[in-house]
Amino acid sequence: MGEGCASPPTTVPLFHLHDCHARRVIHELRRILVTEVAEESFSMLIDGRLTMKDLRQCRRIRLGEDYDEIAKYTGPSQDTISMFRSLRERFDLSHVLVKASSAERFQRAAVQPSSADFHRGLLDLVVSILHDLAVSIFQEFHRSKYQSTPHQGPGRASLPDFRHPKYLQSYSYPRGPSELVGYWMETRLFGGVVDFEHGNPPGEPGAPWVHLPYEGIMRISDKQLDTFTQLSFTTSPVSDPAVMSDVLPFKAEPDARYVDSFDAYEFVLFRNHFEHNPPPEISRFGCTLMGRNVTYPDWVREYVKES
């Protein structure tokens, strides 16, 4: 989106929250991390590879790529899944770092299933922690392959295959190309990148939206958000992944509200300030001709170069 890179936001450990708030976040995280899609997704990060189907959802197969080699990978082995499960058991979620402003807002919210501020704050923290966890695991296993700082200079950065097609601006992300992995994980677990309305001029986060890979940006309904929040208060075993399967990823409801990806800037939809930048100077007609809902300059350059 924008041309300048941003510094990482100020963070605090999750245990800085009041215990009643922190417990809800940790409970929700553990429910998500035991799901089949979470185990498969984090295990693929450890392998550093995507199946053919998953790769096609992220980008086109390029001319000259070894199709047979890509097709050989059919998913993580049981050994890799066991490795992730072992890592998961050792996670000390109370010590993960969270954005200080998000933690402060969440702490102000009443710990009640009916509180709109609690709904939004819980979703914000859970999504951000899973995003950061994905980046950290990827960097741990593949640190030498990709930059972990904003890409600078005239050359193109080497981008990981784990990506959301609308979040490719490695020059503006605090962790550079590695940040793409977090957006990919959000898409796997939540259906897309989670954003919030911020008003004009930007203010406190409002209603949440999910930025789908190709279908625009969908508003998360109050019912969906309430169901998501209720799980942090339930007493069913965390080890039961079926509990979460009807909640995530967020799916389109019959009356779901959408806006075009081009309108993210106009509607002030973002989660982190470094994501809030104007779209490139390109007409909607031109985007339609190219066959996709093009939003960001890196994607445009990649598409045009490879066409």
Secondary structure as UniProt FT lines:
FT   STRAND          11..13
FT   HELIX           14..16
FT   HELIX           19..33
FT   HELIX           36..47
FT   HELIX           52..58
FT   TURN            63..64
FT   HELIX           67..72
FT   HELIX           78..90
FT   HELIX           93..95
FT   STRAND          97..99
FT   HELIX           100..108
FT   TURN            113..114
FT   HELIX           116..142
FT   TURN            143..145
FT   TURN            165..166
FT   TURN            170..172
FT   TURN            174..175
FT   HELIX           176..178
FT   HELIX           179..190
FT   STRAND          193..197
FT   TURN            199..202
FT   STRAND          208..211
FT   STRAND          217..219
FT   HELIX           222..230
FT   TURN            231..233
FT   TURN            238..239
FT   HELIX           242..245
FT   TURN            246..247
FT   TURN            254..255
FT   STRAND          258..259
FT   HELIX           261..263
FT   TURN            264..268
FT   STRAND          269..270
FT   HELIX           273..275
FT   HELIX           284..289
FT   TURN            290..291
FT   HELIX           297..306
//
